[in-house]
């Protein structure tokens, strides 16, 4: 009887992890399209007003989610300092530097730099003593990162070289995202993934919204194309709401380093999206780099 109970519990746990893995794969797919969508939106809207518009839309959706939860969705007073910090990390730092850097760089460079997320998360977890040094995990992270490098640099360094300042700004955004992930992982067990996502995104909107009257111009919005508005809707709802909820949902069930390693899938998805949307051919580096990325993800999960 005891053995059957343990087997049933193991099946339930495996099913829960399977759902978490599906969520983080979906999040990687959404994020991979975000680079292309954001770049298209930046063709018509400058980084600062785009940031303000995105968080205005996302903040409104999350306020509606919190209101539906009633008083239970009000954060405890002791948590406010952490929420203010996380809102600053996800708003002005992460997304502010991301949009500004992407305007100077390329989606390919952005996806490559975000592929460094699991490396930073794993190193942070080691430094905090949350995970032990594992040769398998290190090999997996190395293989995944190598796959990203092959994917983006396979046709030569000159084909992937972008403005240095844009890359440095995106790197700051990546570091802010790592810190945001680390802070959220600590608080999710007590408060839940949905409320933590909503609280931090609303706080991020409060940090960003002062830019709205200073940067958003009605005449510029009036001349924006339908494609630009569609991109804004994607960034404000699909990326900022659905993707963030999926990210914290996965964090509530898996180790931070195992969730973060799926960031290495984003360049693969970005290349496939470019094939479908921009009719860019698939070259050998996509096959080789994609195989290395998937192998790296598998090794990290085994660790």
C-alpha positions in Angstrom: 0.0 0.0 0.0 2.8 2.4 0.9 4.6 1.6 -2.3 1.5 2.4 -4.4 1.0 5.7 -2.5 4.6 6.7 -3.2 4.2 5.7 -6.9 1.0 7.8 -7.2 2.8 10.8 -5.6 5.7 10.4 -8.0 3.3 10.3 -11.0 1.6 13.5 -9.7 4.9 15.2 -9.3 6.1 14.1 -12.7 2.9 15.4 -14.3 3.3 18.8 -12.5 6.8 19.1 -13.8 5.7 18.2 -17.3 3.2 21.1 -17.1 5.9 23.4 -15.9 8.2 22.4 -18.7 5.4 23.0 -21.2 4.9 26.5 -19.7 8.5 27.5 -20.0 8.8 26.2 -23.6 5.7 28.3 -24.4 7.3 31.3 -22.7 10.5 30.8 -24.7 8.4 30.8 -27.9 6.7 34.0 -26.9 9.9 35.7 -26.0 11.6 34.7 -29.3 8.9 36.5 -31.2 9.2 39.5 -28.9 12.6 40.4 -30.4 11.1 40.6 -33.9 7.9 42.3 -32.7 9.7 44.9 -30.6 12.1 45.7 -33.4 9.2 46.3 -35.7 7.4 48.5 -33.2 10.6 50.5 -32.7 10.5 51.5 -36.4 7.5 53.7 -35.6 7.8 54.4 -31.9 10.9 55.5 -29.9 12.1 53.3 -27.0 10.8 55.6 -24.2 7.2 56.0 -25.4 7.1 52.4 -26.4 8.1 51.4 -22.9 5.4 53.7 -21.4 2.7 52.3 -23.7 3.7 48.7 -23.0 3.5 49.0 -19.3 0.4 51.1 -19.4 -1.4 48.3 -21.2 0.2 45.5 -19.1 -0.4 47.4 -15.9 -4.1 47.8 -16.7 -4.5 44.1 -17.4 -2.8 43.1 -14.1 -4.9 45.6 -12.1 -8.0 43.9 -13.5 -6.6 40.5 -12.5 -5.9 41.8 -9.0 -9.3 43.4 -8.6 -10.9 40.0 -9.6 -9.1 38.5 -6.6 -10.5 40.9 -4.1 -8.7 41.7 -0.8 -6.6 38.5 -1.1 -4.8 40.2 -4.0 -3.5 43.1 -1.9 0.2 42.6 -1.0 1.1 42.7 2.7 2.7 45.9 3.9 6.0 44.1 4.8 6.4 43.1 1.1 6.2 46.6 -0.4 10.0 47.3 -0.3 10.7 44.1 -2.2 8.0 44.9 -4.7 9.3 48.4 -5.3 12.7 46.9 -6.0 11.3 44.2 -8.3 9.2 46.8 -10.1 12.3 48.8 -10.8 14.2 45.8 -12.0 11.5 44.7 -14.4 10.4 48.1 -15.6 13.1 50.9 -16.0 16.1 48.5 -15.8 15.1 45.4 -17.7 12.6 46.7 -20.3 14.0 50.2 -20.5 17.5 49.1 -21.3 16.1 46.3 -23.6 14.2 48.7 -25.8 16.9 51.3 -25.9 19.6 48.6 -26.7 17.4 46.9 -29.3 17.0 50.2 -31.1 20.8 50.3 -31.5 21.4 46.5 -32.0 19.7 43.6 -33.6 17.2 40.9 -32.5 19.9 38.3 -33.1 22.2 40.0 -30.7 19.4 40.4 -28.1 18.5 36.7 -28.2 22.2 35.8 -27.9 22.7 38.0 -24.8 19.5 36.7 -23.2 20.8 33.2 -23.7 23.4 34.1 -21.0 20.5 34.2 -18.5 21.0 30.5 -17.3 24.7 31.1 -16.9 24.1 34.1 -14.6 21.3 32.4 -12.7 23.3 29.2 -12.1 26.3 31.3 -10.9 24.1 33.3 -8.6 22.5 30.1 -7.2 26.0 28.7 -6.6 27.0 31.9 -4.8 24.0 31.8 -2.6 24.5 28.1 -1.8 21.2 27.1 -3.3 22.7 24.6 -5.7 25.8 22.5 -5.7 28.4 22.6 -8.4 27.5 19.9 -10.9 29.8 18.9 -13.8 26.7 17.8 -15.8 24.9 21.1 -15.3 28.1 23.0 -16.3 28.4 20.9 -19.4 24.8 21.5 -20.3 25.0 25.2 -19.9 28.3 25.3 -21.9 26.8 23.2 -24.7 23.7 25.4 -24.8 25.6 28.6 -24.9 28.0 27.1 -27.5 24.9 26.2 -29.6 23.7 29.8 -29.5 27.2 31.1 -30.6 27.2 28.6 -33.5 23.6 29.6 -34.4 24.4 33.3 -34.5 28.0 33.4 -35.6 28.1 30.4 -37.9 28.2 32.5 -41.1 31.0 34.7 -39.8 31.5 37.4 -37.2 30.8 40.2 -39.6 27.3 38.9 -40.2 26.4 39.2 -36.5 28.3 42.3 -35.5 26.1 45.0 -34.1 26.6 48.4 -32.4 28.6 47.9 -29.2 26.5 50.3 -27.1 23.3 48.5 -27.9 24.8 45.2 -26.9 26.0 46.6 -23.6 22.6 48.1 -22.8 20.9 44.8 -23.5 23.4 43.1 -21.2 22.3 45.4 -18.4 18.7 44.3 -19.2 19.8 40.7 -18.9 21.4 41.2 -15.5 18.2 43.0 -14.3 16.2 40.1 -15.5 18.4 37.6 -13.6 18.0 39.7 -10.4 14.2 39.9 -11.0 14.1 36.1 -11.4 16.1 35.5 -8.3 13.9 37.8 -6.1 10.7 36.3 -7.5 11.9 32.7 -6.8 12.3 33.6 -3.2 8.8 35.0 -2.8 6.7 32.7 -5.0 6.3 29.9 -2.4 4.6 32.2 0.1 2.5 34.4 -2.3 2.0 32.4 -5.5 3.2 32.9 -9.0 0.1 34.9 -10.3 0.0 37.4 -7.5 3.8 37.9 -7.6 3.7 38.5 -11.3 0.8 40.9 -11.1 2.3 42.8 -8.1 5.7 43.3 -9.7 4.3 44.3 -13.1 1.9 46.8 -11.6 4.8 48.3 -9.6 6.9 48.3 -12.8 4.1 50.3 -14.5 4.1 52.8 -11.6 7.9 53.3 -12.2 7.4 53.8 -15.9 4.2 55.7 -16.2 5.7 59.1 -15.4 7.3 58.8 -18.8 3.8 58.7 -20.4 3.0 62.5 -20.5 6.7 63.3 -21.2 7.3 61.1 -24.2 4.0 59.9 -25.7 2.7 62.3 -28.4 -0.8 62.0 -29.8 0.3 63.0 -33.3 2.9 60.2 -33.4 0.3 57.6 -32.3 -2.2 58.9 -34.9 0.3 58.1 -37.7 1.2 54.7 -36.4 0.3 51.8 -38.7 -2.0 48.9 -37.8 1.0 46.6 -37.7 2.6 48.9 -35.0 -0.6 48.8 -32.9 -0.6 45.0 -33.3 3.0 44.9 -32.1 2.1 47.0 -29.1 -0.7 44.7 -28.3 1.6 41.7 -28.5 4.2 43.4 -26.2 1.7 44.7 -23.7 -0.5 41.5 -23.4 1.2 38.5 -24.8 4.7 39.3 -23.7 4.1 41.3 -20.5 1.2 39.3 -19.2 1.0 35.8 -20.6 4.8 35.3 -20.9 5.5 36.7 -17.4 2.8 34.5 -15.8 4.2 31.4 -17.6 7.7 32.3 -16.4 6.8 32.6 -12.7 4.5 29.6 -12.9 7.5 27.5 -14.1 9.6 29.0 -11.3 7.1 27.9 -8.7 7.7 24.3 -9.7 11.3 24.1 -11.0 14.7 25.3 -10.0 15.6 28.8 -11.3 18.6 27.5 -13.3 16.5 24.8 -15.0 13.9 27.4 -16.0 16.5 29.9 -17.1 18.3 27.4 -19.4 15.2 27.4 -21.7 16.3 31.0 -22.6 18.8 29.2 -24.9 15.8 28.0 -27.0 14.9 31.6 -27.9 17.5 32.0 -30.7 16.3 28.8 -32.3 12.7 29.9 -32.2 13.7 33.4 -33.4 15.5 31.9 -36.4 12.4 29.7 -37.2 10.1 32.8 -36.8 12.4 34.7 -39.2 12.0 31.9 -41.7 8.2 32.0 -41.5 7.7 35.8 -41.2 10.7 37.2 -43.1 11.4 34.2 -45.5 15.0 33.9 -44.3 16.5 30.4 -45.2 17.7 27.9 -42.7 21.4 27.4 -42.9 23.7 24.7 -41.4 24.3 26.8 -38.3 20.7 26.6 -37.3 20.8 22.7 -37.4 24.1 22.4 -35.6 23.4 25.2 -33.1 19.9 24.0 -32.4 21.1 20.5 -31.7 23.7 21.8 -29.2 21.0 24.0 -27.5 18.6 21.1 -27.1 21.4 18.8 -25.9 22.4 21.5 -23.4 18.9 21.8 -22.1 18.6 18.0 -21.7 21.9 17.8 -19.8 20.9 20.6 -17.4 17.6 18.8 -16.7 19.4 15.6 -15.9 21.7 17.4 -13.5 
